[in-house]
Structure formats: C-alpha cells, structure tokens
Amino acid sequence: MLAACVVLLLGAAVASLCVGAQAIAPAEIWQALTGSGGGAGGASGGGGEAYLIVHDVRGPRTLLGICVGAALATAGMLVQTLTRNPLAEPGILGVTAGAGFAINIGGVLGLAGGQVAQLMLASLGAVLAAVLVYAVGSDAPLRLVLTGVALSSVLAGISLGLRLMLPDVFDRYRFWSMGSLAGHEQVPLLLPAVTIVVALVCAALIARPLNALMLGDDVAQSLGGHVLRTRVIVLVLVTVLCGAATAVAGPIAFLGLMVPHLARRPAGASIPWLMAYTMVLGPVLLLASDVGARVLLPTGEVPVAVVTAFVGAPVLIWAVRRRGRVPA
C-alpha cells in the first residue's frame, strides 16, 4: 500500500507539471525533463516553451509542494502523537499563524529581508505560539483546539491591520499571507528544502522512541526511553517544519489534520509506518489541492490554502463529532 501511495505521489507530480493555464502533454513533459526532443512550438528541448514552463515555473512549484506537503503533514502527525489528541494540527493550534505573524512583524521592523531571517522568525513565532496554546488548553483536547483557533484569529487580525496601515508591507505580504505555492518559482528554494529534508530525516529517527512514548511515560522509561528528551526533540521538529513551510509558502492550514487521519488506517498502531504514510500522502494532498486551485477559476488561481480549508473544515467537524465530547 505504501508503494501504491508512492505511485499516487508520482501521478500527482505529473499532474502538477501538466495542468495549468497552458496544458502540456506528458510526452512534452518528458521531453522537457530529459531534453530529448523539441518543446511546444517545435523549439529545441533547451529553449522550447514547454521546457521553460516546466523548468522555470511548474518544476520548482511541484518540488515546493512536495516539501511543504511533507513538512506540514509530518508536523501534524507529530503534534497529534505527542498530545494524544486527534484534533491537533499546527494550523488549528496557532503554530502556523504564529510563524506567519512573526514574519509580518519582521517585515514591519525590516528584519525579514533574507531567507535565513525569515526562517528564524518563523521558527521563533511557531514555538512561542505552540507554548502559549499548550499552556492554556493542555488540560482538555477541545479546549486546546479552541485556544489555537482563537490565537490564530487574533494574530491574523493584527497582521492584517499592520499590513493595511503600512501599504509597502501589505503589497509585499498580501499574497503570501493567503498561503499559496504560486509566485515562489523564482525564489531560491535550496535553504528551506534542505531544512525540511533534514527535519524529516530527524523525524524518521525519532519515530521509534515516539512509538514507545505512546504506551505511556512509565512504560517508555522502563523500556529505556528518555521521555523529556523525546518531547523536546518533537517540539523542535514541529517548530522547524512549520517555520520552514510557512516561511516559503505562507500559512496553509488543515493539511496536518487531514493526512494523519488518512494514514492511520493503513499504518495501524505503528508510529514509524504512520510517519512513512504521512510523508507520502501529505505531498499528494497538497499537489492535488494546488492542481485544483489552478482550474477552479477561469481567469486566475485560488490560493491553495483556500482549497485545503474547504476540504479540511469538514474533516475537523467529523473528528470533533467522532470524539463525542464537548469543551470543558
């Protein structure tokens, strides 16, 4: 089943390369990637229209979608596992909003000029938001969700007010603040991509200690696990994954909520298998949402965060009703 999910990811990547304002046939995509033939319009493989679209626009956008999808989905799985709360998700708990708010504040103060500064600001905002939400609502799962939603709304309102008061900041961040993979094709993606890949590798290494932690703190300690160290590492990984993804693509919510629920049935009770399925299905869902965002409107694109919210909101309602509990 995991191999089938990988094939599904390849299909989503091909669809992301083919679908857009100008449709490109899979054969032309292959020629553009390999340079083995003429692009659209009979031009050579290195300068044809299809080659330029694939290499300069849709190729980087697809790679960005794979990295961001894997990062947000894995972060959601880690948060749900650590808190033992199936309603937890970085976007719902305010972690993504905290990262975006920090970048907006950095833009107002002139501190978010480079990628390194944006990554640091996003990570700082993410960890502060996570600590605040967990401190207020950790005693009840639904209270945790309500605290995160409230914090997200407050930070979003303040950010919008700052952007409206400062037109330069507004023009720079208005499209980014919606959460989209478009518009980042020419931005250097090496640093955020490497950061996300390293964090994903570290998450895979922490899967077995986290699996022991799911049995309870006492059982994990009796098996030789370090409970506090595992929790701190998971918090750091969630911060880095959410910070890097938000810094490069803007705040995208609900992805970390949906994917772990989809992955639990084939993964069973195994955290390593759950993480493997999550890392594959996250990019599939984000790329599919991005493809849908390109074709929903005949005259332009919808930000991908709107599509994930449209799909993810019913999932949140279903998860809340399934728990059959009310806020304390």
FENFENWO-V205997 format. One record per pair of residues at least 6 apart in sequence whose C-alpha atoms are under 6 Angstrom apart, sorted by the first residue. I is the first residue (numbers start at 1). J is the second residue. Records with the same first field share a line. If there is no record, write none. Layout:
BEGIN
I: J  J
END
This chain:
BEGIN
9: 284
12: 284
16: 291
17: 58
18: 24
31: 37
32: 45  51
35: 45
37: 45
38: 44  45
39: 45  48  49  50  51
40: 48  49  50
57: 185
60: 185
61: 185
65: 287
66: 283
68: 245
69: 282  283  286
70: 279  282  283
71: 241
72: 256
73: 255  256  259  282
75: 238
76: 89  90  256  257
77: 260
80: 86  88
89: 256  257
90: 96
91: 253
92: 148  149
93: 145  148
94: 148  151  152
95: 126  129  130
96: 251
97: 152
98: 125  126  129
99: 122  125  126  243
102: 121  122  125
103: 121  122
106: 112
112: 118
118: 247
119: 244  247
122: 243
123: 239  240  243
126: 239
127: 239
133: 147  148
137: 143  144
138: 144
142: 327
143: 327
163: 169  170
176: 250
177: 250
179: 249  250  251  252  305
180: 249  303  304
181: 249
192: 244
196: 241
207: 272
211: 271
212: 220
213: 220
252: 305
254: 312
259: 282
263: 277  278
267: 273  274
289: 307
290: 304
293: 301  302  304
294: 301
END
